[in-house]
Amino acid sequence: MTSLDVRISKCAGFCWGVERALDMTLAAAEQAPKPVNTLGPLIHNPSVIRDLKRRGVGVIGDLPDTASGGTVILRSHGVPRGVKERLCDLGIQVIDATCPFVTAAQEKAARLKGDGYLVIILGERDHPEVLGLRSYAGEDSLVVESPADLPAKLPNKRVGVVVQTTQSQERLSELVAHLAPSAKELLVHNTICSATEQRQAAAMAMASEVDAVVVVGGRDSGNTRRLAELCRARQPNTHHIESANEIDPAWFGGVQTVGVTAGASTPPEQIEAVARHLKEIEL
């Protein structure tokens, strides 16, 4: 019997923005006025959210109607414009854990809107980061996941583009190539964060060199889904899981090498658990 050769991607798991948000939340759990809640899940990782709950950090879905005291943490994905001010008006202590890359994208969207551009956001329409971005880009902004989502005729020939920070360079290149012939003026802000680029590049390189890939991270995590999509394009035997107990040994028939990567909201202990489980599979 032999075991799988398990290779972990050089860039995988927690990014700086997620670590920052988690550190701020853990500190708030100890020191901030109670109750302590995040406005929406802090990050898209169920096990991390369960751990925070055990530490006394809850999740609220909407703004309170009346003054309620306590502390609300704005999650790493950011929130729509004005939310922070409304919370402060209710007498709630606000801790802003928005990723600085997301904040920069919001500022660029607002600047484009103010300068008279039609703002096009490349991203997932219902993702919390994109909902926040659109509040800065204006009601006439367009959210697209691909050129197919664009209208047949642009309502404004001055076009500005911002990008959900976890999108891929491939999707951005495709969108820009489509817009260039029809826009009179095209200003593109590549707001994909460096951590996303690094993880995607490392995952794609690894996927080209192994017989199977396991991508670890929450199913609601956009950046994890994109990692799986990019890896699957290079290695069809790619599987997206949230935890080690989802691994099926049947995936690895005839496989010698398996690569492991993980989304930016996946803690290192989950990656290590998956790697250990894979090494225990006998071929």
ABEGO torsion letter per residue (X at the ends): XBBBBBBBBABBEBBAAAAAAAAAAAAAAAABBOBBBBBEBABBBAAAAAAAAAAGBBBBABBBABBAEEBBBBBAAEBBBGAAAAAAAAGBBBBBABBAAAAAAAAAAAAAAAAGBBBBBBEBAABAAAAAAAAAAEAABBBBABAAABBABBABABBBBBBBAABBAAAAAAAAAAAAAABABBBBBBABBAAAAAAAAAAAAAAAABABBBBBEBAABAAAAAAAAAAAAABABBBBBABAAABBAAAABGBABBBBBBBAABBAAAAAAAAAAAAABBX
